[in-house]
Amino acid sequence: MKWLVEVIELMANSRYEVIYYDEEGARIGGFDFEASSMDEAEQLIREANIKAKED
């Protein structure tokens, strides 16, 4: 299964939301979190995805 990921900046350089969709475009989950930039947000998401695969 391939997931699609959308990242939304809720508050500039502060709060972000990530939303996961399945291949058909149905929302299957998500969460919001704090990060100091979009680059940091993307890195945190990558790390979370790697950790989820390991678990």
Beta strands, then each sheet from edge to edge (+ up, - down):
strand 1: 4-11
strand 2: 15-21
strand 3: 27-34
sheet 1: 1+ 2- 3+
end
